[in-house]
Amino acid sequence: MGIKLFLIRHGQTLWNKDGRYQGDKDIGLTRVGFKQARLAAKYLSKVDFSNIYSSLLRRAIDTANIINKTKNLKIIARENLKEINFGKWEGMKFDQINRMFHDDYQNWLADPYNNCPTGGESFKQVKERAVAEIDNIVNENEDGSSVAVVTHGGVILSLLVHWLQIPIPRWRSIIQRQGAINIVVIDRGFPYISAINYTGHIKQVYDDSEDKVIGIYSGLRNRN
């Protein structure tokens, strides 16, 4: 049946909470972030993972270690699973970036696939390294295996857009909440996606508190 990938976004960090771009800065989990990781681990407790892979960044490693607590596997850390490098924007809030790097930010919001954050990395570059790493992971595991991949919103987004062949103008249309789980089976190179941005393990009753980022992006985007 191919390789079943569980793509898991790390839990909340302080910069997530404050609305700051963190990219490849090594920011740790908050108390809420650790709770989100524990809830993800509980939800995935009956999955017999053959391997657990993680970004090198602490927020992902800590999430992976919590998921691994009952699995007793060795966490395999990979450079190519790190979040997008936001360059000079890292540590800054949305409105600050829009003021200080307005043209670059608007170009990025309009087309983050081809345009880079100031001094940073485009989503095209993220996609290329993420797809290459997933190919490596698929080749390293036997057919029928289940594999956890703990990484970042930008990396997961780039993979989903690649697999679904979403047009560039709709690149930012997919949301990844903190602690979200995505499930995809790669069978003979073809992706079968059964879950995107699942967070029912974190909040059994829906609330829209984390969707505020949509309003922020919408408010900052130039109307052309």
N, C-alpha and C positions, 0 to 999 in steps of 0.2 A: 504493500500500500504506500510505498514511498517513505519519506521522512516527515514526521509531524513536528512542526516547529511551534513552540509557545513563545511568542515575542512579548516580553514583559517590560513595561516602562517602570523605571525606578520610582520610589515613593517621593513624597514632597520634601523639598529642601527649603532653607530660609530664603534663598533668592527666588524660588518659585512663589513662596508666600508673599514676598515683597514686590513681585512683578518685575524682576530684573532678568536680563539676558545672562545666562551663565555659561553656555557653550561648553568648552573643554576646561573651564576652571573647575578645580576639584572641591566642590561644595558638598558638605555632608547632609545627611537626612535630619529632619526635625523629628520631634516626638510623634507627630502625626504621620510623617513619612515611615518611621519604623512600624507604626501600627498598620499602615497600608501594606507594607511588606509582609507582616505577619498574617494579614487576612488573605493576601495572595498565596502565601505558603499553605494556609489551611485549605483554600480552594483547590490547590494543586496537590494536596497531600497523597492522593491515591494514584497519581501519575507516576509510572515507573520510568523515570528519566534515564537514558543511557549516558548523557552528559549534560552539564550545565556550563554555558558560556556566559561571559560578562564583558562589558566595557571595562577598561582599566580604571575608570574614575570611581572614587570612593562611594558615591551615592548608589551606583550600580552594584559594586562589589558587596556593599552592606546588604542590599536587597537580595542579591544572589546567595549570600551566606545564610540569610534567614530562610530562604526557600530550600536551601541545601541541608538545613539542620537535621531533618529526619532521613536524608538521602545518603549522607556520608560519601559524597563524591568529591573529586578534586575540581575546584572552580578553574575553568580554563579562560584566562583573561586575554582579550584580543584588542590590539590597538585600533583596528578598523571598525570596532563597535563603539568608539567614542562619539560624543555628540559633535555636531557641526561647530567649527571654530568661528565665533562671531567677531573676532578681531577686536577693534577699538570699542565695540559696543558692549563688551562683556562687563557686567556689574552695573550697567546703566538701565534705567527704566524706559519704557516705550516713548513717553513724551519727551524725555531728555534726548534720546537718539533723534527723534523727529525734529527737534530744534537745532541740535548741533551738527547733524549729518543729514539734513533734510533731503537733499537730492538723492544721495546714496540710499537712504531709507525708503523713499518713495519708489525708486527703481527696483529695490529688492522686494517691496510689498507687491509691486506689479508683476514681477517675474523673478522669484527667488531661485528658480532653476538655473538661469544663466547669469544673474547678477549676484555679486558677492557683497556681504557686509563689508564695511570699511576695514581693509586689512585682513579680511577673513576668507571664508570658504563658501563656494556656491553649493546649492543643493545638487547640482550635477556632479560635483566632485564627491559629495557625500554618498550619492546614489551609487557611483562607480565603485567606491571602496566597500560600501555595505553589500552590494550585490556580489562582489568578488568574495567577500568573507562568508556570506551565506552559502555560496557555491562550495567553498572549502569545507564548511561545517557539514553540508549534505554529503560530501564525498568522504568525510571522516567517520560517518555513522552508517550502520548496517540498515538495509531496507526494513521498514517496520518499526524503526526506533522512534522514540519521543525525546525531543531535545528542548531544553529551556535556553532561551537567549535573553539575558537581562541587559537592556540597553536604554536608549533615550528616545524622546518623542520625535526628534528630527530624523534619526536613523530609521525608526519604524515607519514614519511617514514616507520617507524616500523609497523604502521597499514596497509598501502598499501601492504607491503611485506607479512604480515600475511594473509590478505584477498585474495591476488593473489597467495599465496603459491609459491613465488619466491624462487628459490634455493639459499642457503647461498652464494655461490661464486658470485652471481649477486646482492647481498644485496645493494651495493652502486650504482647500475645502475639507480636508480630513482632520479631525481633532483627536488628540491623544491625551486623555486625562492621566493624572498621576496614579501609578499602580495599575494601569489598564493592562488587560491581557488580550492578545490577538493570537488566533490559531490558524495556521496554514499548513497544508500537506503539500510537499513538493514530490511529485511522482513523475519520473522520467522527464524532468525539466518543466512540468506544467504545474502551476499553483492552484490548489483548491482551498479557498478561504472560507472558513466556517464561523469566525468571530473577529470583529473589529472593535477596538476600544471598549471591551467588556469590563464593567466596573461593578457588577451586581454583588460581587464578593465584599466590596467596600461599603456600599450604601444600598441596602435592599429596597429602600423607598427613594424614588428619584427626587433630587433637588438640583437646581441649576446653578449652584454657587460657583462651580469651576468653569461655567460657560461664559464668565465675564470677559475672558480673553477675546471672545468673538466680538463683543461690543467695543473693546479697545482697538482691535485691528480695524474694524469697520469705521470707527471714528477718526482714525489717523490716516486712512487711505484717501489719497486725492481722488476727487470725483472728476473723471475725464470722460 
